[in-house]
């Protein structure tokens, strides 16, 4: 299992489809996940340190966990089936809850816990983007020019 970090969220036109890009913390693989615009906004707001006047859903869940004295320990990207990624939230006491990766990452960023991806998921959908000298944003743009959501369906 590889630890991942969030590189960013980008909205691509003309499809207007946000993509969450995760990168291996100690490696060269990237994991692109197409996500919804609401989740993309929630991730981007947290990355930018923007605090809304009222809590968003992910902020609310973080507050509920604190009120119930429960602790999120990690997020795991566990599977890829027919182009759909699956994740789980791992809480204290090894309690696991199935969740969408986009919601899981939005919560992980708020709580400050690691994001992990199963080796099988990275083997199937991970991409190696060469040349570490290049700016990550430019690598992401080049990658986006060559792929579509269909590239991950049924692989």
Phi and psi in degrees as a GROMACS rama.xvg file:
@    title "Ramachandran Plot"
@    xaxis  label "Phi"
@    yaxis  label "Psi"
@TYPE xy
-105.094  138.452  UNK-2
-79.7805  139.534  UNK-3
-119.076  157.301  UNK-4
-129.68  152.401  UNK-5
-79.5583  121.138  UNK-6
-84.7368  -42.2745  UNK-7
167.848  177.672  UNK-8
-125.828  134.818  UNK-9
-136.262  139.592  UNK-10
-100.71  125.095  UNK-11
-103.583  136.945  UNK-12
-107.89  151.323  UNK-13
-85.3311  -9.72204  UNK-14
-67.4881  -20.9212  UNK-15
55.7471  39.1829  UNK-16
-109.262  115.254  UNK-17
-69.3987  145.913  UNK-18
-125.79  128.624  UNK-19
-91.1924  128.904  UNK-20
-116.504  118.49  UNK-21
-106.023  146.904  UNK-22
-127.437  141.384  UNK-23
-57.5779  134.283  UNK-24
-66.3331  -39.2952  UNK-25
-120.435  46.504  UNK-26
-165.901  -172.804  UNK-27
-110.097  2.77562  UNK-28
-88.35  143.745  UNK-29
-115.8  148.046  UNK-30
-123.854  107.471  UNK-31
-89.4666  132.301  UNK-32
-132.477  119.501  UNK-33
-72.0518  132.532  UNK-34
-133.697  170.918  UNK-35
-78.109  159.275  UNK-36
-67.6136  -33.6737  UNK-37
-64.6724  -44.7161  UNK-38
-68.0746  -37.6561  UNK-39
-60.4694  -42.8355  UNK-40
-63.4134  -43.3524  UNK-41
-62.1127  -40.669  UNK-42
-68.1637  -47.8004  UNK-43
-61.7967  -41.7474  UNK-44
-59.9281  -43.2129  UNK-45
-66.4412  -42.3708  UNK-46
-61.3728  -34.3999  UNK-47
-86.569  -3.96463  UNK-48
75.2622  18.4211  UNK-49
-81.0613  126.654  UNK-50
-109.598  111.963  UNK-51
-66.696  158.138  UNK-52
-60.1532  -37.2882  UNK-53
-120.518  148.088  UNK-54
-65.3127  136.42  UNK-55
-76.7736  172.023  UNK-56
-53.7706  -43.496  UNK-57
-69.4418  -34.0221  UNK-58
-66.809  -41.1135  UNK-59
-60.7072  -45.6766  UNK-60
-61.5099  -40.6783  UNK-61
-59.6842  -44.4733  UNK-62
-64.9577  -39.2365  UNK-63
-63.2879  -43.8069  UNK-64
-58.1947  -43.9206  UNK-65
-63.7294  -41.6441  UNK-66
-65.6117  -32.3443  UNK-67
-90.0115  2.82766  UNK-68
57.7647  41.5518  UNK-69
-111.283  155.531  UNK-70
-128.671  125.097  UNK-71
-78.0312  126.041  UNK-72
-99.6336  -33.0151  UNK-73
-167.221  164.981  UNK-74
-117.307  138.972  UNK-75
-126.92  126.962  UNK-76
-86.7495  110.825  UNK-77
-102.658  -25.7848  UNK-78
-158.945  162.232  UNK-79
-139.271  114.847  UNK-80
-129.469  122.115  UNK-81
49.6204  43.548  UNK-82
82.2851  0.956159  UNK-83
-109.017  126.275  UNK-84
-85.1857  148.263  UNK-85
-124.512  147.535  UNK-86
-140.178  169.755  UNK-87
-143.976  147.335  UNK-88
-93.0975  129.7  UNK-89
-110.829  115.042  UNK-90
-100.886  170.858  UNK-91
-55.6497  148.533  UNK-92
77.6624  13.1352  UNK-93
58.159  33.1348  UNK-94
-80.5701  129.571  UNK-95
-121.544  137.827  UNK-96
-130.329  127.835  UNK-97
-68.3184  139.899  UNK-98
-155.422  162.435  UNK-99
-73.0099  145.065  UNK-100
-57.194  -38.0805  UNK-101
-63.4472  -44.8817  UNK-102
-66.1491  -39.396  UNK-103
-62.2771  -44.5654  UNK-104
-67.3374  -41.9768  UNK-105
-58.5534  -40.9564  UNK-106
-71.5476  -43.2019  UNK-107
-57.7917  -40.7817  UNK-108
-63.9414  -37.8812  UNK-109
-71.7535  -35.1499  UNK-110
-89.7166  -24.2262  UNK-111
82.4418  38.2343  UNK-112
-109.123  159.06  UNK-113
-70.5546  153.247  UNK-114
-112.478  126.467  UNK-115
-120.061  152.582  UNK-116
-127.018  135.295  UNK-117
-62.4732  144.898  UNK-118
-57.8748  -38.5121  UNK-119
-61.5275  -37.4999  UNK-120
-67.8503  -44.3119  UNK-121
-66.5098  -36.5305  UNK-122
-64.5087  -37.4995  UNK-123
-80.9399  -42.9663  UNK-124
-118.698  -8.43918  UNK-125
-70.6101  148.035  UNK-126
-124.405  140.07  UNK-127
-98.745  122.26  UNK-128
-108.7  109.264  UNK-129
-70.8253  172.101  UNK-130
71.2474  82.7059  UNK-131
-62.8062  -16.9711  UNK-132
-69.554  -27.0702  UNK-133
-71.8695  145.344  UNK-134
-62.1812  134.549  UNK-135
-59.3809  -35.6414  UNK-136
-65.1762  -41.7898  UNK-137
-65.4523  -39.9356  UNK-138
-61.5814  -40.5345  UNK-139
-63.1497  -44.8769  UNK-140
-60.7341  -44.503  UNK-141
-62.5815  -41.5265  UNK-142
-60.7795  -44.9251  UNK-143
-64.2054  -27.6074  UNK-144
-69.638  -16.4875  UNK-145
-111.19  -4.80316  UNK-146
-126.841  163.239  UNK-147
-141.492  165.084  UNK-148
-56.2045  -31.9725  UNK-149
-65.0236  -22.8833  UNK-150
-61.6716  -20.5985  UNK-151
-106.626  1.59378  UNK-152
-83.0739  126.369  UNK-153
68.6716  20.9643  UNK-154
